[in-house]
Structure formats: C-alpha cells, structure tokens
Amino acid sequence: MRIVQSYLQASRRQWNFPNAISLSRALMGITLPLWWLGGEEVLLLVIMYAGVSDWLDGWLARRKKEVTSFGAVIDPLADKCFTDPFLLGIAITTGSIWFSVLFAVTVLYDIDTTYQRRFDIYATFHGVYKRAEKPVTWLSKIKTAVLFVVMVFALYPATLPFFTTDQLAIIALALVLWSWALNRRTFIKRFLF
C-alpha cells in the first residue's frame, strides 16, 4: 500500500501537459490496431501526430521549465509503445522479411534499453527526483525519427524516389543495430575482448 501511495504522490508532482502529450503517443501506439482499420490516411495522421508529439513534449517541457524525471522515463517508453506495434503491423501486412527482422530487432533493442533504465524507472515511480543514469542519446532520437519516416514510406511505397521499402527497412535496421551497439559498448568490449 505504501508503494501505491508513494507512486500517487510522485505522479501528482510530475504530471504536466508535456507528459500528457507523451502518454497520448503511448496510448495511440497501444490502440494502433484500431487506427489500422481506418486506412492509410488515418494511419498517416497518426504517424504525423506521433512525430510532432515526440518533438513537442520535450520542447514544451524545456520551454515551460517543466522537465521531470517522469517525462524522461515516459517519452522513450511512449516511442516504444508507438513504433513497435506499427512495425509489427507493417511486417504482417507487407509480408516483408526485412520489416519482420526490423520489428524483431527493434523489440529486442527496446527491451534491453528499458532494462538498462530500470533503476531510473523505479526511482521515478517512487518519487525520487534524480538525473537519469542512462539518458537517451542523440542517435536514439535519430533512430526514432527514421522509424517514423520508414512508417510513412511503408504506407506510401510509390513515393520513394531512390529506395524500395525493403532497402529503407535495411537502413533503419542498421541504425537500430548501431544505436544498440553504442548503448551496450561497455558490455560488448567486456564480452569480446
């Protein structure tokens, strides 16, 4: 019971409009199968909202001086809740092996990075205000932006001027693997050398 009370007190202090935007992106990802029924135009609007909200939540938090540890935790989790179901939907509807591999690797990457941030998440939900031990890197932000672009072009493959959707999925896969390797470079060095 103390944990629930501690969580409620901490969340009240950290709840603000930028964090509500992040949470809305997470909820859109969780309900993505419903959006899929609306057709490509609805999905495009959902992707555009996700991309804008991914930028807007952080910008508003910094601008209004409402940066919270909850926001630092919920923002990357919201990205995962949005991109992972979408990539699964693309893999299923297109039957592309490369989108299937991209989905699988992205989910494993997301599980690993969330595991690496487990102490930040635990502290946030217990009302401890501290700087993140494992902050989000610029490469991870670029990776997420590229995944949003991949989603748009997967919906409208005829608009791709120089690549096929599978080639775009391979580029995104390389970016996810690169970001993952940089996030785990200490582990990789210890394991390989």
Residue pairs with C-beta under 8 A, 6 or more apart in sequence:
3 126
6 126
6 127
7 125
7 126
7 127
9 127
10 70
10 124
10 125
10 126
10 127
10 128
11 70
11 125
13 68
13 127
14 68
14 69
14 70
14 71
14 124
15 70
16 61
16 64
16 66
16 68
16 71
17 60
17 64
17 66
18 56
18 57
18 58
18 60
18 61
18 64
18 66
18 71
19 57
19 61
19 68
19 70
19 71
19 74
21 53
21 56
21 57
21 60
22 53
22 57
22 71
22 74
22 75
22 78
23 74
23 78
24 53
25 49
25 50
25 53
25 54
25 57
25 78
25 79
25 81
25 82
26 74
26 77
26 78
26 81
26 82
27 81
28 35
28 46
28 49
28 50
28 82
29 50
29 78
29 80
29 81
29 82
29 83
29 84
29 85
29 86
30 81
30 85
32 46
32 82
32 85
32 86
32 89
33 85
33 89
35 42
35 43
35 46
36 43
36 89
40 155
40 156
43 155
44 152
44 155
44 156
47 86
47 148
47 151
47 152
47 155
50 82
50 148
51 145
51 148
54 75
54 78
54 79
54 144
54 145
54 148
57 71
57 75
58 71
58 75
60 66
61 67
61 68
61 71
68 129
69 120
69 123
69 124
69 128
69 129
69 130
69 132
70 124
72 120
72 124
72 132
72 135
72 136
73 117
73 120
73 121
73 124
73 132
75 136
76 113
76 114
76 117
76 136
76 140
77 114
79 144
80 110
80 114
83 106
83 144
83 147
83 148
83 151
84 103
84 106
84 107
84 110
86 151
87 99
87 102
87 103
87 106
87 147
87 151
88 103
90 96
90 99
90 103
90 151
90 154
91 99
91 100
91 102
91 103
94 154
94 165
96 165
96 166
96 169
98 166
98 169
98 170
98 173
99 154
99 165
99 166
99 169
101 169
101 173
102 150
102 169
102 172
102 173
102 176
105 173
105 176
105 177
105 180
106 147
106 176
109 176
109 179
109 180
112 180
112 183
112 184
113 134
113 140
113 180
113 183
114 121
116 134
116 183
117 132
117 133
117 134
119 133
120 130
120 132
120 133
120 134
123 130
134 183
137 179
137 182
137 183
139 175
139 178
139 179
139 182
140 179
140 183
142 175
143 172
143 175
143 176
143 179
146 171
146 172
146 175
147 172
147 176
150 168
150 169
150 172
153 159
153 160
153 163
153 165
153 168
154 165
154 168
154 169
157 164
157 165
160 168
163 171
181 188
